[in-house]
């Protein structure tokens, strides 16, 4: 079983924008290691002869006609926005910090 390092846990937490305690890093590292061991076990199962698109439950999509309904005006949509600029919502930057 591949043991997930503390650095790998920290990297995943950073990508998910999570602040973890040392205890949480240890717990999540152990849990991730178990998950990856399970994935390894699944990858060892032979799928030869099994169609690529199979499902245990047959499902039928229910289609309905699209009906266009009136929506909000730009002014109505932005009425409760804390900040807007040229008819668009202004939100904090979250990517590329």
Secondary structure as the mmCIF struct_conf table of DSSP 4:
data_model
#
loop_
_struct_conf.conf_type_id
_struct_conf.id
_struct_conf.beg_label_comp_id
_struct_conf.beg_label_asym_id
_struct_conf.beg_label_seq_id
_struct_conf.end_label_comp_id
_struct_conf.end_label_asym_id
_struct_conf.end_label_seq_id
HELX_LH_PP_P HELX_LH_PP_P1 UNK A 2 UNK A 5
HELX_RH_AL_P HELX_RH_AL_P1 UNK A 6 UNK A 15
TURN_TY1_P TURN_TY1_P1 UNK A 16 UNK A 17
HELX_RH_AL_P HELX_RH_AL_P2 UNK A 22 UNK A 43
TURN_TY1_P TURN_TY1_P2 UNK A 44 UNK A 44
BEND BEND1 UNK A 45 UNK A 45
TURN_TY1_P TURN_TY1_P3 UNK A 48 UNK A 49
BEND BEND2 UNK A 50 UNK A 50
BEND BEND3 UNK A 52 UNK A 53
BEND BEND4 UNK A 56 UNK A 57
HELX_LH_PP_P HELX_LH_PP_P2 UNK A 61 UNK A 63
HELX_RH_AL_P HELX_RH_AL_P3 UNK A 74 UNK A 78
TURN_TY1_P TURN_TY1_P4 UNK A 79 UNK A 80
BEND BEND5 UNK A 82 UNK A 82
STRN STRN1 UNK A 84 UNK A 85
TURN_TY1_P TURN_TY1_P5 UNK A 86 UNK A 87
STRN STRN2 UNK A 88 UNK A 89
BEND BEND6 UNK A 95 UNK A 95
#
